[in-house]
């Protein structure tokens, strides 16, 4: 099933990784890898609300500069859409 990741919808893959991050039976070393993958996805799509939620749940460590950068990109995109 691990090789099927490329054939699944990206948001379903992300949802599965988020589920595994909170699952008690997943080993800590696996959770480190999952956190890195989730953070990469969050950064690539500027997912501010998800990032803030994961920080609030202590699943990720808050990086204020990253948060500010993603917010700025989102605001720029909203301005483009408004025009």
C-alpha positions as CSV (number, residue, x, y, z in Angstrom):
1,X,0.0,0.0,0.0
2,X,3.0,2.3,0.6
3,X,3.8,2.3,-3.1
4,X,0.3,3.5,-4.0
5,X,0.9,7.0,-2.6
6,X,1.5,8.4,-6.1
7,X,-1.9,7.2,-7.3
8,X,-3.9,8.7,-4.4
9,X,-5.3,12.2,-4.2
10,X,-2.7,14.4,-2.5
11,X,-5.1,15.6,0.2
12,X,-6.1,12.0,1.1
13,X,-2.4,11.2,1.5
14,X,-2.0,14.2,3.8
15,X,-5.0,13.1,5.8
16,X,-3.6,9.6,6.2
17,X,-0.3,11.1,7.4
18,X,-2.1,13.3,9.9
19,X,-4.0,10.3,11.2
20,X,-0.8,8.3,11.6
21,X,0.8,11.2,13.5
22,X,-1.8,11.0,16.2
23,X,-2.0,7.2,16.3
24,X,-0.4,5.8,19.5
25,X,0.9,2.6,17.8
26,X,3.1,4.4,15.3
27,X,6.8,4.4,16.3
28,X,8.4,7.8,17.1
29,X,11.0,7.5,14.3
30,X,8.1,7.1,11.9
31,X,6.4,10.1,13.4
32,X,9.5,12.2,12.8
33,X,9.4,11.3,9.1
34,X,5.7,11.9,8.9
35,X,6.1,15.4,10.5
36,X,8.7,16.3,7.9
37,X,6.5,15.2,5.1
38,X,3.4,17.0,6.4
39,X,5.4,20.2,6.9
40,X,6.7,19.9,3.4
41,X,3.2,19.6,2.1
42,X,2.0,22.5,4.2
43,X,4.8,24.7,3.0
44,X,4.3,23.9,-0.7
45,X,0.6,24.7,-0.5
46,X,0.8,27.5,2.1
47,X,-1.7,25.8,4.4
48,X,-1.8,28.4,7.2
49,X,-5.0,27.1,9.0
50,X,-3.7,23.5,9.1
51,X,-0.3,24.7,10.3
52,X,-1.8,26.7,13.1
53,X,-4.0,23.8,14.1
54,X,-1.0,21.4,14.2
55,X,1.0,23.9,16.2
56,X,-1.9,24.3,18.7
57,X,-2.1,20.5,19.0
58,X,1.7,20.4,19.7
59,X,2.3,18.2,16.6
60,X,4.5,20.9,15.0
61,X,6.8,23.5,16.5
62,X,5.8,27.1,15.6
63,X,8.0,28.9,13.2
64,X,6.8,32.5,13.2
65,X,8.8,33.5,10.1
66,X,7.3,30.5,8.2
67,X,3.9,31.4,9.3
68,X,4.3,35.1,8.3
69,X,5.7,34.0,4.9
70,X,2.7,31.7,4.2
71,X,0.2,34.4,5.4
72,X,1.8,36.9,3.1
73,X,1.6,34.5,0.1
74,X,-2.0,33.9,0.9
75,X,-2.8,37.6,1.1
76,X,-1.1,38.2,-2.2
77,X,-3.1,35.5,-3.8
78,X,-6.3,36.8,-2.4
79,X,-5.5,40.3,-3.8
80,X,-4.9,38.8,-7.3
81,X,-8.2,37.0,-7.1
82,X,-10.0,40.1,-6.1
83,X,-8.6,42.1,-9.1
